[in-house]
Amino acid sequence: MDLKHQCVKLNDGHFIPVLGFGTYAPQEVPKSEAEEATKLAIDAGFRHIDSAYLYENEDKVGQAIRSKIADGIVKREDIFYTSKLWVTFLRPELVRPGLEKSLKKLQLDYVDLYIIHSPMALKPGEELLPKDEHGKLIFDTVDLCATWEVSAWSRQQR
């Protein structure tokens, strides 16, 4: 059996492909490249696509997925999409708005896996890396257990 089509069964009965395609790219790579690369990955057989709010390319990745669905190459349920909760959304009341921002950019109805990008909370707001007047990151105090509980509840609502 081809490794890229092998899956692992999760404890909730869903399956996750063991091989995933990551869409992170350095800033100097045009964001439009994420769309083409994701299309090529799906054509090559990848069914697990990984992106994140931080990568600022979820709109392009979502377009690639929607394009392959429209072409009849895959169905939405064939794709296992992973996104990540960014560190400025770690307050429990910001988990859902963080997910909704990703879904809006993706123009998809759901993600299959939503994980905490990093267990280090930064000041909530529009800046990806909020800094003070001295250029130092502005941290936030968050109970990560409460964040996790909210994200676990959100998954059960799907």
C-alpha atoms as an extended CHARMM CRD file, in Angstrom:
* protein
*
       158  EXT
         1         1  MET       CA              0.0000000000        0.0000000000        0.0000000000  PROA      1               0.0000000000
         2         2  ASP       CA              1.2020000000        3.5110000000       -0.8420000000  PROA      2               0.0000000000
         3         3  LEU       CA              2.2550000000        5.3800000000        2.3340000000  PROA      3               0.0000000000
         4         4  LYS       CA              0.4640000000        8.5830000000        1.3550000000  PROA      4               0.0000000000
         5         5  HSD       CA             -2.8820000000        6.7280000000        1.3490000000  PROA      5               0.0000000000
         6         6  GLN       CA             -2.3990000000        5.0690000000        4.7240000000  PROA      6               0.0000000000
         7         7  CYS       CA             -4.4150000000        6.4260000000        7.6120000000  PROA      7               0.0000000000
         8         8  VAL       CA             -4.4800000000        6.0900000000       11.3610000000  PROA      8               0.0000000000
         9         9  LYS       CA             -7.8080000000        5.6600000000       13.1120000000  PROA      9               0.0000000000
        10        10  LEU       CA             -8.4140000000        8.2470000000       15.8310000000  PROA      10              0.0000000000
        11        11  ASN       CA            -10.2500000000        7.4680000000       19.0620000000  PROA      11              0.0000000000
        12        12  ASP       CA            -13.3790000000        9.2610000000       17.7890000000  PROA      12              0.0000000000
        13        13  GLY       CA            -13.5920000000        6.9450000000       14.7640000000  PROA      13              0.0000000000
        14        14  HSD       CA            -12.2550000000        9.4460000000       12.2440000000  PROA      14              0.0000000000
        15        15  PHE       CA             -9.1130000000        8.7550000000       10.2300000000  PROA      15              0.0000000000
        16        16  ILE       CA             -6.0610000000       10.9410000000        9.6590000000  PROA      16              0.0000000000
        17        17  PRO       CA             -3.6940000000       10.3660000000        6.7360000000  PROA      17              0.0000000000
        18        18  VAL       CA             -0.2110000000        9.5340000000        8.0380000000  PROA      18              0.0000000000
        19        19  LEU       CA              1.4550000000       11.7930000000        5.4720000000  PROA      19              0.0000000000
        20        20  GLY       CA              0.4970000000       15.4450000000        5.2430000000  PROA      20              0.0000000000
        21        21  PHE       CA              1.3840000000       18.3870000000        3.0430000000  PROA      21              0.0000000000
        22        22  GLY       CA              2.5500000000       21.4690000000        4.9720000000  PROA      22              0.0000000000
        23        23  THR       CA              1.9000000000       24.8660000000        3.4180000000  PROA      23              0.0000000000
        24        24  TYR       CA              4.2850000000       27.0750000000        5.4180000000  PROA      24              0.0000000000
        25        25  ALA       CA              6.6670000000       29.1860000000        3.3330000000  PROA      25              0.0000000000
        26        26  PRO       CA              9.0790000000       32.0030000000        4.2390000000  PROA      26              0.0000000000
        27        27  GLN       CA              7.9100000000       35.6120000000        3.7560000000  PROA      27              0.0000000000
        28        28  GLU       CA              9.8910000000       36.0150000000        0.5170000000  PROA      28              0.0000000000
        29        29  VAL       CA              7.7870000000       33.3090000000       -1.1840000000  PROA      29              0.0000000000
        30        30  PRO       CA              4.6720000000       34.8470000000       -2.7770000000  PROA      30              0.0000000000
        31        31  LYS       CA              1.4730000000       33.7400000000       -1.0180000000  PROA      31              0.0000000000
        32        32  SER       CA              0.0310000000       32.7700000000       -4.4180000000  PROA      32              0.0000000000
        33        33  GLU       CA              2.5380000000       29.8880000000       -4.5140000000  PROA      33              0.0000000000
        34        34  ALA       CA              0.5670000000       28.1770000000       -1.7270000000  PROA      34              0.0000000000
        35        35  GLU       CA             -2.4130000000       27.7230000000       -4.0260000000  PROA      35              0.0000000000
        36        36  GLU       CA             -0.4360000000       26.1030000000       -6.8370000000  PROA      36              0.0000000000
        37        37  ALA       CA              1.6340000000       23.9550000000       -4.4670000000  PROA      37              0.0000000000
        38        38  THR       CA             -1.5140000000       22.7170000000       -2.7010000000  PROA      38              0.0000000000
        39        39  LYS       CA             -3.1550000000       21.8370000000       -6.0190000000  PROA      39              0.0000000000
        40        40  LEU       CA             -0.0480000000       19.8940000000       -7.0370000000  PROA      40              0.0000000000
        41        41  ALA       CA             -0.0040000000       18.1260000000       -3.6730000000  PROA      41              0.0000000000
        42        42  ILE       CA             -3.6330000000       17.0330000000       -4.0690000000  PROA      42              0.0000000000
        43        43  ASP       CA             -2.8830000000       15.8580000000       -7.6390000000  PROA      43              0.0000000000
        44        44  ALA       CA              0.0700000000       13.8800000000       -6.2460000000  PROA      44              0.0000000000
        45        45  GLY       CA             -2.2520000000       12.1070000000       -3.8110000000  PROA      45              0.0000000000
        46        46  PHE       CA             -1.9060000000       14.0730000000       -0.5870000000  PROA      46              0.0000000000
        47        47  ARG       CA             -5.1550000000       14.1370000000        1.3760000000  PROA      47              0.0000000000
        48        48  HSD       CA             -3.8930000000       15.7480000000        4.5940000000  PROA      48              0.0000000000
        49        49  ILE       CA             -3.2940000000       19.4780000000        4.1190000000  PROA      49              0.0000000000
        50        50  ASP       CA             -1.7710000000       21.5030000000        6.9630000000  PROA      50              0.0000000000
        51        51  SER       CA             -1.8660000000       25.2840000000        7.2250000000  PROA      51              0.0000000000
        52        52  ALA       CA             -2.2820000000       27.9240000000        9.9230000000  PROA      52              0.0000000000
        53        53  TYR       CA             -3.5400000000       31.4290000000       10.6060000000  PROA      53              0.0000000000
        54        54  LEU       CA              0.0910000000       32.4900000000       11.0910000000  PROA      54              0.0000000000
        55        55  TYR       CA              1.0690000000       31.4470000000        7.5570000000  PROA      55              0.0000000000
        56        56  GLU       CA             -1.2990000000       34.0620000000        6.0930000000  PROA      56              0.0000000000
        57        57  ASN       CA             -2.0900000000       31.7900000000        3.1610000000  PROA      57              0.0000000000
        58        58  GLU       CA             -5.2840000000       30.0350000000        4.2250000000  PROA      58              0.0000000000
        59        59  ASP       CA             -7.2160000000       31.9120000000        1.5410000000  PROA      59              0.0000000000
        60        60  LYS       CA             -4.9330000000       30.4420000000       -1.1620000000  PROA      60              0.0000000000
        61        61  VAL       CA             -4.9170000000       26.9570000000        0.3720000000  PROA      61              0.0000000000
        62        62  GLY       CA             -8.7110000000       27.0330000000        0.6660000000  PROA      62              0.0000000000
        63        63  GLN       CA             -9.0030000000       28.1420000000       -2.9540000000  PROA      63              0.0000000000
        64        64  ALA       CA             -6.8370000000       25.2000000000       -4.0330000000  PROA      64              0.0000000000
        65        65  ILE       CA             -8.9750000000       22.7230000000       -2.0770000000  PROA      65              0.0000000000
        66        66  ARG       CA            -12.2270000000       24.2230000000       -3.3960000000  PROA      66              0.0000000000
        67        67  SER       CA            -10.8330000000       24.1690000000       -6.9330000000  PROA      67              0.0000000000
        68        68  LYS       CA             -9.9760000000       20.4470000000       -6.7190000000  PROA      68              0.0000000000
        69        69  ILE       CA            -13.4400000000       19.7610000000       -5.2890000000  PROA      69              0.0000000000
        70        70  ALA       CA            -15.0530000000       21.7110000000       -8.1500000000  PROA      70              0.0000000000
        71        71  ASP       CA            -12.9370000000       19.7730000000      -10.6790000000  PROA      71              0.0000000000
        72        72  GLY       CA            -14.2080000000       16.4920000000       -9.2040000000  PROA      72              0.0000000000
        73        73  ILE       CA            -10.6960000000       15.3920000000       -8.1660000000  PROA      73              0.0000000000
        74        74  VAL       CA            -11.6730000000       15.0970000000       -4.4820000000  PROA      74              0.0000000000
        75        75  LYS       CA            -14.6870000000       15.5330000000       -2.2380000000  PROA      75              0.0000000000
        76        76  ARG       CA            -14.4420000000       17.6690000000        0.8940000000  PROA      76              0.0000000000
        77        77  GLU       CA            -14.5950000000       14.5500000000        3.0570000000  PROA      77              0.0000000000
        78        78  ASP       CA            -11.5260000000       13.1790000000        1.2220000000  PROA      78              0.0000000000
        79        79  ILE       CA             -9.3910000000       16.0440000000        2.5270000000  PROA      79              0.0000000000
        80        80  PHE       CA             -8.1880000000       16.0950000000        6.1280000000  PROA      80              0.0000000000
        81        81  TYR       CA             -7.5050000000       19.7720000000        6.7840000000  PROA      81              0.0000000000
        82        82  THR       CA             -5.4630000000       20.8860000000        9.8010000000  PROA      82              0.0000000000
        83        83  SER       CA             -5.3000000000       24.4690000000       11.0070000000  PROA      83              0.0000000000
        84        84  LYS       CA             -3.8000000000       26.0360000000       14.0990000000  PROA      84              0.0000000000
        85        85  LEU       CA             -5.0600000000       28.4380000000       16.7400000000  PROA      85              0.0000000000
        86        86  TRP       CA             -2.6490000000       31.3690000000       16.8010000000  PROA      86              0.0000000000
        87        87  VAL       CA             -1.1600000000       32.5880000000       20.0880000000  PROA      87              0.0000000000
        88        88  THR       CA             -3.1360000000       35.8540000000       20.1070000000  PROA      88              0.0000000000
        89        89  PHE       CA             -6.3740000000       33.8220000000       20.2790000000  PROA      89              0.0000000000
        90        90  LEU       CA             -5.5500000000       31.6250000000       23.2890000000  PROA      90              0.0000000000
        91        91  ARG       CA             -8.0060000000       33.2400000000       25.6750000000  PROA      91              0.0000000000
        92        92  PRO       CA            -10.9780000000       30.8480000000       25.8640000000  PROA      92              0.0000000000
        93        93  GLU       CA            -13.4210000000       33.4670000000       24.5600000000  PROA      93              0.0000000000
        94        94  LEU       CA            -11.1990000000       34.0110000000       21.4840000000  PROA      94              0.0000000000
        95        95  VAL       CA            -10.8760000000       30.3610000000       20.4030000000  PROA      95              0.0000000000
        96        96  ARG       CA            -14.0830000000       30.3200000000       18.3590000000  PROA      96              0.0000000000
        97        97  PRO       CA            -13.4480000000       33.7460000000       16.7360000000  PROA      97              0.0000000000
        98        98  GLY       CA             -9.9430000000       32.5070000000       15.8330000000  PROA      98              0.0000000000
        99        99  LEU       CA            -11.3830000000       29.4260000000       14.1730000000  PROA      99              0.0000000000
       100       100  GLU       CA            -14.0400000000       31.4880000000       12.4170000000  PROA      100             0.0000000000
       101       101  LYS       CA            -11.3530000000       33.7870000000       10.9500000000  PROA      101             0.0000000000
       102       102  SER       CA             -9.5860000000       30.7510000000        9.4960000000  PROA      102             0.0000000000
       103       103  LEU       CA            -12.8340000000       29.2930000000        8.1340000000  PROA      103             0.0000000000
       104       104  LYS       CA            -13.7360000000       32.6190000000        6.5140000000  PROA      104             0.0000000000
       105       105  LYS       CA            -10.3490000000       32.7890000000        4.7860000000  PROA      105             0.0000000000
       106       106  LEU       CA            -10.5470000000       29.1420000000        3.7320000000  PROA      106             0.0000000000
       107       107  GLN       CA            -14.1830000000       29.4140000000        2.6480000000  PROA      107             0.0000000000
       108       108  LEU       CA            -14.7020000000       25.9300000000        4.0380000000  PROA      108             0.0000000000
       109       109  ASP       CA            -17.3930000000       24.8000000000        6.4870000000  PROA      109             0.0000000000
       110       110  TYR       CA            -15.0650000000       23.0000000000        8.8890000000  PROA      110             0.0000000000
       111       111  VAL       CA            -11.5240000000       21.9520000000        9.6720000000  PROA      111             0.0000000000
       112       112  ASP       CA            -10.7440000000       18.3680000000       10.6130000000  PROA      112             0.0000000000
       113       113  LEU       CA             -8.0980000000       19.1730000000       13.2010000000  PROA      113             0.0000000000
       114       114  TYR       CA             -7.5900000000       22.4370000000       15.0600000000  PROA      114             0.0000000000
       115       115  ILE       CA             -4.5360000000       22.5160000000       17.2720000000  PROA      115             0.0000000000
       116       116  ILE       CA             -2.8530000000       25.1330000000       19.4520000000  PROA      116             0.0000000000
       117       117  HSD       CA              0.0210000000       26.4950000000       17.3650000000  PROA      117             0.0000000000
       118       118  SER       CA              2.2220000000       27.2030000000       20.3580000000  PROA      118             0.0000000000
       119       119  PRO       CA              1.5240000000       27.1050000000       24.1000000000  PROA      119             0.0000000000
       120       120  MET       CA              2.7310000000       30.6890000000       24.5300000000  PROA      120             0.0000000000
       121       121  ALA       CA              0.0300000000       33.3580000000       24.7450000000  PROA      121             0.0000000000
       122       122  LEU       CA              0.5800000000       36.8130000000       23.2840000000  PROA      122             0.0000000000
       123       123  LYS       CA             -1.5630000000       39.9310000000       23.7000000000  PROA      123             0.0000000000
       124       124  PRO       CA             -4.8330000000       39.5480000000       21.7750000000  PROA      124             0.0000000000
       125       125  GLY       CA             -5.3350000000       41.8210000000       18.7870000000  PROA      125             0.0000000000
       126       126  GLU       CA             -4.7260000000       42.1330000000       15.0760000000  PROA      126             0.0000000000
       127       127  GLU       CA             -0.9200000000       41.9840000000       15.2390000000  PROA      127             0.0000000000
       128       128  LEU       CA              0.5220000000       38.4990000000       14.7500000000  PROA      128             0.0000000000
       129       129  LEU       CA              3.4620000000       39.3300000000       17.0330000000  PROA      129             0.0000000000
       130       130  PRO       CA              2.4510000000       42.2310000000       19.2800000000  PROA      130             0.0000000000
       131       131  LYS       CA              5.4500000000       44.1700000000       20.6040000000  PROA      131             0.0000000000
       132       132  ASP       CA              5.9370000000       47.0100000000       23.0500000000  PROA      132             0.0000000000
       133       133  GLU       CA              7.7660000000       50.2890000000       22.3530000000  PROA      133             0.0000000000
       134       134  HSD       CA             11.0920000000       48.5090000000       22.9630000000  PROA      134             0.0000000000
       135       135  GLY       CA             10.4080000000       45.7780000000       20.4200000000  PROA      135             0.0000000000
       136       136  LYS       CA              9.7380000000       43.1210000000       23.0500000000  PROA      136             0.0000000000
       137       137  LEU       CA              6.8750000000       40.6520000000       22.6220000000  PROA      137             0.0000000000
       138       138  ILE       CA              3.8250000000       41.3860000000       24.7600000000  PROA      138             0.0000000000
       139       139  PHE       CA              2.8150000000       38.1710000000       26.5020000000  PROA      139             0.0000000000
       140       140  ASP       CA             -0.6010000000       37.3270000000       27.9040000000  PROA      140             0.0000000000
       141       141  THR       CA             -1.5360000000       35.1260000000       30.8540000000  PROA      141             0.0000000000
       142       142  VAL       CA             -3.8890000000       32.3560000000       29.7720000000  PROA      142             0.0000000000
       143       143  ASP       CA             -5.0370000000       29.1100000000       31.3760000000  PROA      143             0.0000000000
       144       144  LEU       CA             -4.1990000000       26.7210000000       28.5250000000  PROA      144             0.0000000000
       145       145  CYS       CA             -6.3800000000       24.0260000000       30.0890000000  PROA      145             0.0000000000
       146       146  ALA       CA             -9.3840000000       26.3430000000       29.6810000000  PROA      146             0.0000000000
       147       147  THR       CA             -8.3260000000       27.0650000000       26.0760000000  PROA      147             0.0000000000
       148       148  TRP       CA             -8.0920000000       23.3490000000       25.3770000000  PROA      148             0.0000000000
       149       149  GLU       CA            -11.4990000000       22.6880000000       26.9630000000  PROA      149             0.0000000000
       150       150  VAL       CA            -13.1430000000       25.2870000000       24.7220000000  PROA      150             0.0000000000
       151       151  SER       CA            -11.4490000000       23.9050000000       21.6120000000  PROA      151             0.0000000000
       152       152  ALA       CA            -12.4540000000       20.3330000000       22.5690000000  PROA      152             0.0000000000
       153       153  TRP       CA            -16.0600000000       21.4780000000       23.0030000000  PROA      153             0.0000000000
       154       154  SER       CA            -15.9630000000       23.2080000000       19.6020000000  PROA      154             0.0000000000
       155       155  ARG       CA            -14.8560000000       19.9710000000       17.9220000000  PROA      155             0.0000000000
       156       156  GLN       CA            -17.7910000000       18.0990000000       19.4440000000  PROA      156             0.0000000000
       157       157  GLN       CA            -20.2360000000       20.6210000000       17.9630000000  PROA      157             0.0000000000
       158       158  ARG       CA            -19.2940000000       19.6880000000       14.3800000000  PROA      158             0.0000000000
